[in-house]
Each structure stands twice: as C-alpha cells, then as structure tokens.
Amino acid sequence: MRPKCTGRKRGFLFSILAAAAMVGSVAFPAFGDDSDIFKIQATPNVLLILDDSGSMARTYGGSEVGDLDGENRADFGGSGTEVSSRVDVAYRVLYQLLNRDKTEVPIGVTNYAYPEQRNHVCSTFTGDPWPQFDQNITSTGDENALRFRLGLMIYGKSGPSWNGYDRISAPVQINGIDNNLPPFTKSYRSFWSSIKANYTPGGNPTPLARSIQAARTHYFPTAATGDGASCRKKFVVVITDGEDTTANGGSGRTPTYYTSGNDGVLGEFYPDGIVGSTNRGQIARNSETILQAKLLADNDISLFVVGVGMLGDLPHQKVLRPTAEQQGTDLSASEYGSVAATGDDTALGAGKVFFADNADDLLVAMQNAFATIITQSRSFTAPVVPAVRTTDNNRLYQASFLP
C-alpha cells in the first residue's frame, strides 16, 4: 500500500468500506485489536554542508586525531605544536558517521574503527591501506543501518561557482529519482571519496549565509522529482566554526571586535566591528544568515547547525541559536551589544543546534542531529481495519489519519 500525500499538511485518507454479514451458526475467530497499524517511511534527504574556511584549517581541533587532511596548520596561520586541525577532526567524525555499522578495518595486528593517519585516507606510497577503509563502507551494512539519502556541499574555496553561488561547491547532489531504500545511487562509499577529493584545507572566507541559500536551491529540483517527492522530508546539517564573513559585500576577513589590548573586556566589545577596522558590518551579515535559515523553513527544509570549537564562544553561540531556530527572529540592537556578556538562552534552537570542542564532542553532536532526523522522518502511519473484521457484525468502517 502506498500513501498519497496532498498539500503541505501531507494529509492522506484511507477508507475501508465493509458490507454487512449475516451472523448465523458459523463461528468467527476472536480478535484482540480493532485495527492493524502499518508504517511506510520515505527515506529522508540530508544535505551536509562543510565549512572549509581558513579557521577550520589553522585552528587546533581539540583532539589529536592524526594528520588526516595532509596539510600543516602552520601553512594557514596556525600556531602551537598540535597536529590536528578542525578539518582533521571533521574527517574522522564524518567517517564514523558513514561507518554506521561500526565495522573495523584490520591492518596487521590492529583493528581500526576509523582513519588515524594520512595513508588511511589517501595514497602516500604504494601499498598504503586506504582502500581498506573505503571498502569498509558498504551499502548492505552502513546504508541499511542509517538510511539517509546524502548530499554534500562545501563552502569557502575559490573556483567555479555552483548555480551562481561563489565559493560554493556541491560534489554530491541528492538525486530526486534515487532509490528510496539502499543501495543508493549516491553510495556512502562514493560520498566518502567526494569528501577526500573536495574537502581540502585553505585560507578561505566563511560564506555561511550564501551556503544556506544555496541549500534551498539545491533542493528545488530534488523536491519536485522522484517517488514520494511531496512527502519526503528534507534536512540540512551545517558544520561550521564561525559567523558569515562575506554577505552584503563582506571582504571575508574576521572583523576586529575589541579595541587594541582589550580582548575580552565587555565594555570594549563592538558587535559590528570597530569603526575603521577591516570588514565591519557583522550585524548585517548575521541578520542575513538568520533570514536565509527562515527561508529554508518556509520551503519545508529543516536546518541543524553544529558549531565546532564553540563550547565557550558565547558570541557565536548567540548568533547560531536563532539561525537554527529558523523563525527569522533576529537579535535586537541591545542583544547584539551584549552577545559577549555572560548568559545564554539555551532553550533557543534546542535540539537543532549543537556545539563541540573536540572529536568526541563533534561525534556526539552529529549523532544527536542524526537521531532527531530519524525521529522526524518516521511518518505515514495509516490506521487500517482488517477486512475480515467486517464479517463480525453489521458495521461500516471509515479510518483516516493526518501525519
């Protein structure tokens, strides 16, 4: 039985008409329930957006996970002796998410649950074990365990624009006519290969608002085609470590928020950037990000935001919370003026925004986002009265359900 969705409420009607039956000496079976419940699920579309800004490349990721991206943090302005950047951390966590059945890769006498060094990701010498990690991601195990139709978008890098969006690429676009169930045409193994080929560190800006706008464009053809297109739920999960730096003509550089020598002094904090400093106008860029998130919601696309390196970063948290809320409610002038102050409305965007400071935090944050997506994607439950039940008495049944 296939549900038919109509309109934005995705309503559907199941009607069962039963003819009257004469009750004589014939014995009828007893029934414990008046209805059977059948559940039909349309596998959700989930677009992952990855931040490829300079801060992701140069900043220590909070955990030593190895040099997975093959780049040196110092090449992008990073300091300290730590090896692993936020991009390295993202690599490991993304592999863990794709390896949903948690199978391990045996190399010699050691089993690996995820890549731990560069030659686990890409070839550095002949005979490197990276193919074993690729082959460990399967449709029968991992795609069946997760059951998301995945797409990939990356923001920050220069180069050809995607659909007119500068510094946006979409290496994996969700196919509207892909299978509802595994194996998917866009396999998880090819998804991992696309991450390795396209998620390369650089000294890039942060076009966060533009990427959220591009996500809406990404879903236009997908939402209009394919089996169950009008019913299938659509999600966007953004992994980022900062606010937008390019919207409304921004130069891409991080504004100077504090006067010289007064970092962390609340009275010397300027939310729009200091007058005369590089790339002022941060409030307008934040407002644009919040607006674009609301426009996603207007198109029935749910947004999750995962902030990397932000557990103690109140200004960033206070901007990303209303973004994830998707209500279009911007901060007031006084709220912008106090974003660096203590106090945070953790109820705002609860369940849709998560913050992490290391690989373990990021994995938990992404797992929480995925768990919510799974819960929200359980739908199309139709109450159905068995036809045999109508022979029990003179009754007419009509059952309906609006998910």
Number of C-alpha atoms within 10 A of each C-alpha: 7 8 19 14 19 12 9 10 10 16 16 18 16 14 13 15 13 19 13 13 12 11 12 7 6 6 8 12 7 8 10 5 9 10 15 10 9 11 12 13 17 20 22 21 26 22 25 19 24 23 30 29 26 22 26 30 29 25 23 25 24 19 18 16 23 18 22 24 24 17 20 17 27 14 13 18 13 19 13 9 9 16 22 25 29 29 30 28 28 25 24 24 23 16 22 19 17 20 26 17 18 17 16 15 20 13 10 6 5 9 11 14 17 23 22 17 17 19 19 20 27 20 13 13 8 7 9 14 20 18 14 15 22 20 10 20 25 19 18 11 16 23 23 16 15 19 20 23 26 21 21 23 26 24 27 25 25 14 10 12 13 15 12 9 16 18 21 25 24 22 17 19 17 22 20 20 14 17 15 20 15 22 17 18 13 18 19 24 20 14 19 20 15 15 19 15 11 16 21 16 27 20 17 21 25 30 28 29 24 20 27 26 18 23 24 20 14 19 22 12 13 18 21 13 14 16 14 20 16 16 24 19 21 23 22 26 25 23 22 26 24 25 21 27 24 22 21 13 10 21 15 18 16 20 20 21 21 18 17 8 8 12 12 13 12 15 13 15 21 21 22 19 20 18 13 8 11 15 20 23 20 24 18 15 23 24 20 22 28 26 21 23 27 24 17 23 18 13 14 15 20 22 25 28 25 22 24 27 23 19 15 11 14 17 20 19 24 21 21 26 23 26 30 28 24 23 16 19 13 18 17 9 10 8 13 18 17 19 22 23 16 9 10 14 11 12 9 16 19 13 16 22 26 26 24 22 20 21 22 14 19 24 19 15 22 24 15 16 20 19 13 14 23 15 9 12 20 16 17 22 16 22 19 19 21 14 13 11 18 18 15 16 13 12 13 11 15 13 14 13 13 13 12
